[in-house]
Amino acid sequence: MRKVLLIFLAAATLSSFAADTKVQGYLVDMACAREEGSRPDFGIKHSKECLQMPECVESGYGVLTADKKIIAFDAAGNEQAKKFIADLKKNTDIKVTVTGTVTGGSMTVNKIELQ
């Protein structure tokens, strides 16, 4: 029993030290990013209007990095993105810094900030 408790405490301690990662790029919806994300001007021209279209909202959100990688947000991150987009004052060139934990091609989002 004592061994199990020590293993549990060690795992909990290690997970609390997992550092947040900051990812910079363009806020995009996954539908458009999968289809057009490799275009050189896609990120800068992708619009708030598009991000709010029903099919784009449904596809979820992510960040398109400078090297054209797309990192998808988790469900809570998608909700944060919806609120962030609703409050945006600009229509294009939506460069963001997203803070959270990246696992493979997805991200648990803690914060989204405009660059």
N, C-alpha and C positions, 0 to 999 in steps of 0.2 A: 504494500500500500504506500509506503514511504517513497519507494522508487517511482511509482506512478505520479505521485504528487510533485516530486522533484522534476520529473520530465515535463509535466504540465506547466510548472512555474518557469522552467527554462524556455519553453516554447512561447509562453506569454511574454516573457521579457524580450526575447529576440524579435517578436512581431511588433513590439512597441518601439523598437529602434529602427524599423523600416522607414527610411527617409522618403519624404515626398520628392517627386521629380517635377521639374518645370519643363513643359513642352511649349515651344513657340511655333506659330504658323497661322494659317487662315482657318477661321471657323467655317465648316462646311457641313452640308447634309450628306448622308451616306449614299443616297441615290445618285445625286449629281457627281459626287466625288468618284464613285466607281466608274461612272460613264465618261466623265470629262476631266478627271483629276490630273491626268498626265499632260494636258494642254498647258503651255507655258504661262498663259494669262488667266487661267481659270480662277485661281485664288483671289487675285486682285479684283476681278470683275464679278465674282459671285456675289449676289445681292441679298439684302435683308428680305426683300419681297419673295425671292425664291426660297429662302430658309423658312418662310412662314407658309408656304404652299402645303396643303394637306398631305400630299404624297411625300413631300420632303420631310415634313415633321414626323410622319409615320416611319420613315426609314431610319430615323435617329441621326445623331450628330457626331462630329469628330473634329479632329484638327489635321490639316494638311500641312506637313512640314516642308521646309525648303528643299529637301531631297525627294519630295513627292511621295513620302510615306503617309498613309492615312491611319490615324490612331482613333478607333471608335470609342465613344463614351459608354459608360455603364448606364443603367436605367435612371439612377439618381442624377447622373451627369446630364442626361438628356433633359430632365426636368429643369435643372439649373440653366442649361442652354436656352430653353424656351423663354424663361424669365429674362435672361441676359439679352436675348434678341428683341424681346418686346420693349425693353428699355433703351435700345440702341438709338442714337441720334444720327448715325451715318448709314448710308445705303450700300456702299461697296467698300472694298479694301478693309475688310474686317479682320485685322491681325490681332491675335490674342496670345496671352500667356496662360496656360492651363496648368494648375498645380494638382498633383494627385499621384497615384501609384500606377505605373505601367506594367502590365503583364502581357507579354506577347504583343498582339496587335490591338489590345484594348486598354482602357484606362478607367480607374476608379477616380472620379473627379471630386476634388475638394473645393477648388476655386477657379473661376474664369474671370480674367481681367483683360480689358482692351489695352493694346500696346500703344 
